Amino acid sequence: MKTSSTTGLKKFFLIAGALLSTWGVLAQLYLVLVAPFKPGVTYGGAIIRVFSYMTIWTNTLVACHFITGWLAPTSRLNTFLTKPLIQTGTLVYILIVAIVYHLLLANTWNPTGWQAIVDTVLHYGVPVFYLVYWLLFGIIVRQEYKSAVKWLFYPLLYGIYALIRGVICHEYPYPFVDVNTLGYPEVFRNIGLLALAYYIIGMFILLMNNLFLAPRRS
């Protein structure tokens, strides 16, 4: 039975999460739009480039979860986003954002000023916040382990998008999918390894969920 204090705390998390994740995405977009453009780049091209990063895709997904939970809790979209399969999958995706960035990308550049703040929010702040929210208020029930395979659809869809966009624009969002530098065999190997990482993290979350968290909620 939910108490008024629990309901109030959940609403606080929804509002705070919505503001944090939305601010991160919009702030990153703003910083790109006010920066000097490369020759031939338009505002439209810059916007498309921002939304070509998995970080932005996933932070936007998290923002949608928080916003609909806050402003439209009875909507079909919120019903979909709060299904255990989708809610837990979102956790896997945003955790991978933090892990991949920390292990593979953080040392490739040195952001300063507002860019450093936005970078921290998108890659660390939102993932940690969503993890805490999921632990406190997620719909945690026992799930099938094949969910870890279903969750691979999202990163594989992104990989296909990144490669197709690269063929068209001759630009790739991340160095490990840069066909121009690595070639297709190496890029496909990297995509396979990333898919394996998604699967391993997904299985780990499922094990923790089914063995320790779900029994306590039942």
N, C-alpha and C positions, 0 to 999 in steps of 0.2 A: 504493500500500500504506500503510495507516494504521499509524503507530507508536504506542507506548504513551503517549508524550508528547502526540501530537496527540489521541488519544482522551481523555486526562486533561484537556487544555485545553478540548475540546468539552464534556465533562461539567461543567467549571467554568462555562462560559458558559451551559449549560442551567440549572444550579442558580441562578446569579446572576440570569439573566434571569427565571426563574420567581419568585424572591423579589422582585425589583424590580417587575415588572409586577403581581403579585398584591398586593403591599403597596400600590402606588399605587391600585388599584381599591378595596381594602378600606378604606384610609385615607380615601379620598374619601367612601365610604359612611358611615364612622364620623363624619366631620366634619358630614355632612348630618344624621345622626340625632341628634347631640347639640346641634345648633343650634336656636334657637327656631323653632317652626313657625308658618306663617301660619294664620290662622283657618280651620278646616275641613280642614286637612291631617292625615292620619294617618301612622303609621309605614309602613304598606303603601304609601300614596301617595308618601311620601318616597323609598322604595326604588325604586318604579317610575320616579319622576322622575330619580333618579340614572342608572338604566339606560336612560334615553331619550336620552342624549347619545352621539353618534358616537364621541367620545373614549373613553367607557367601553366601548362595543361593541368598538372596535378594540383597546384595551388588553387586554380580556378574550380576544379572539382570539389575541393575541400570547402571553398568559399560558398559554392552552391549548396552544399550540405548544411552549413551553418545558417545561411540566409533563409533557405526554405524552412528549416526547423524553427527559426525565429519568427519570420513574417508570414509563412504559409504552412503551418504545421499539419493542416488537414488536406493539403493539396496532393494530387497524384504524384507529382515529382518528389515531394518529401516522403511519401509512402514508399516510392521506389528506392530513394537514396538511403532510407533507414532499414531496408531489408538486410538481415545479417550478412548475406553474401556480398552485397554492395558495400555496406558499411565497413566490414572487415577488409574487403578488397581495397577500399580507399586507404585504410591504415597501411596495408602492405605497400601501396604505391607511394604514399608520402614518406614512409620510412626509407624506401629505396632512394628517393630523391636526396634525403640527407646522407645516406651511406655512400652512394655513388659520388656525390659532390665531395664529401669529406676525403674519400680515398683516392679519387681519380682527378678531380678538377680544382680543388681548393688551392693547390700549389702551382697552378698554371697561370694565375694572375694575382694581382694585389690591389683590390679595390680600396678606395679611400673615401672619406666624407660620407655623403648620403648614400652613395652606391654600396659602401661597406655595410651600412645599416640595413638597407633593403636586402642585400645579399644574405645577411644573417637572419633576417625575418623569414625569407622564402625558404632557405635551406635548413635552418635549425629551429627557429621560433615556431613556425606553423607545424612542422612535424611533431615537435615535443608537445605542443598545445593539443593537437588532435589526438595524440596517444593518450594523454591524461583524460581528455574528454571521453574517448572510447572506453577507457578503463572504468570511469565513473558512471557514464550514462549510456554506453553502447548497448544495443540489444544483443546480449551475449548468450547464445544457446549453442548446443552441440552442432557442429557442422561436418559435412562429409569431407574427407580428405581430398577428394577429386576437385574440390573448390580451388585448390592450388593450381590445377591445370586450367580451369576456367579463367582464373585471373590473368593468365598469360595473353589473353586476347588483347588486352589494353596495350601492353608494351610492344606486342607484335604489330598491332595497328599503327602505333607511333613509328616503329621502325620502317614500315612500308611507306608511311607519309614522308618521313625524313629522306628516304632514298629517292622517292619520286620528285620531291621538291628539289633535291640536290641535282638531279638530272636537268631539271628545268632552269634552276637559278644558278647552278654551279657553285653552290654554297651549302655547307653542312653545319648543323647546330653544334655538334660536339666532335672533338678530334678523333674519337674512337669509331665514328661512322663516316669519316671523311674519305670518300672513295678516291678523290683526286690525289690524296697523299698515300693512302694505304692499299688501294685496289679492292675489288669486290671480295676476293677470297678472305682477306684479313678482316674486312668489315663484317662479312657474314659470320666469321668465327666470333668476333666481338659481340654481335647481336645474340648469337647462341649462348655465349657466356653470361650476358646480361639476363637472358631469359632463364638461365639456370639459377642466377642469383634471385630473381623474382620467385622462382619455384621454391628455393630453399628457405627464403624469408617467409613465404606463404605457408609452407609446411611447419616452420617453427611457430608462427602465430597460431596455426590450427592446433598444434600439440599443446601449447600453453592454454589456449581457449578450452579445448575439450577435456584436458586432464585436470586443470586447476581452477579456471575461471567459471566455466559453465556449471560445474557441480555446486559451486557456492551460490549461484543465482537461482538454482532450482529449489 
